[in-house]
Every structure is written in C-alpha cells, then in structure tokens.
C-alpha cells in the first residue's frame, strides 16, 4: 500500500516539475537578431481579389511562430463567433475558402506601425461572408474588424469580374 501511494507522489511530482520546466521554456523571450527579421518589402504581394486577414503579432506576445499562428486563429474565431451572435442573429460568419497562407515569419512591422519586431501571418480567402445575411456587407466587416485585437486586421477583397454581354462571371 505504501509503495502504491509513494508511486503516485513521485508521478505527481514529476508532472509538476515537467510542467514548470515547460512554462519556463515557453516564457523565454525571443531574441532574434535584427538581421533575421524579414523586411516588409520582402513579403509576397496581396491579391486584390481576396480577403486578407493580416496578423502582426508582437514577438513579446508570441515566443514562436506556432504560438503566433494559434493566437491568430483563436482571435479570428472568437471575433467571428461574437459577430455571429451580435450581428448575424446566430448565423455563422464564415469567410470563403482559404486560398493561401503566408507565414508566420519574423518580420519588422511597417514604419506606420512602429517598425517593431513581430510575427507576420496572412490568411487569404475568397471574399465575402456568405453565411451571414445582413443588409450591408460593409457593416459586417466593420463589426468583425472591431472585435479583433489591434495586431490583426482585415483587408477586404474585390472579386474580379469579367463582363460579357451584360453578364457577370468570375474568372
């Protein structure tokens, strides 16, 4: 009986020590040399036909690229859920299909944002929020944008159309 209790105490102690070590490792500041940061001019251009969710997660808020990516997806999901409840009468706010993702990469924010080190991560989707029927899509984008953290923005796309004999068709 004593052996069984002692075994549980040792296992619990091991788990606590392992957890403390992991927390310590995860909270270490990211010390990337300035030369390791990508210049904003080196990032791929955005397509004007797509919606872009662009994150500039400060390095001090996310120690790794994986953490920055997770923070972006969690923030975007929370904003969509809040917008769904408050603006769309519970209907889901979903963007179109994801066309591409870029990053996260360690980069320096644009000068207009202070030029500080951050993780750049971009999710590009087909434009629109198809599942939420509101009178004006602009209001929906504004509502969604207002629920995002300062480091995450939306660049709304304009779908390319081809006009032929008065008909609209997407290329």
FENZIWO-V653159 format. One line per field, one symbol per residue. ss: DSSP state (A for helix, B for strand, O for the rest). phi: phi as a letter, one per 30 degrees, with the letter a starting at -180 (. if undefined). A space follows every 10 residues. Layout:
ss = ???
phi = ???
//
This chain:
ss = OAAAAAAAAA AAAAAAAAAA AAAAAAOOOO OOOAAAOBOA AAOOOOOOOB BBBBBBBBOO OOOOAAAAAA AAAAAAAAAA AAAAAAAOOO OOOOOOOBBB BBBBBBBBOO AAAOOOBBBB BBBBBBOOOO OOOOOOAAAA AAAAAOOOOO OBBBBOOOOO BBBBOOBBBB O
phi = .ddddddddd dddddddddd ddddddcddd ccdeddddde dddddcdddc dbcccbdeed cbdbdddddd eddddddddd dddeddcchi ddcbddddca bbjdbdbcde edcjicdacc bbccbedjbe dccbdbdedd ddddddccde dbbccdcbdd bccbhiccbd d
//
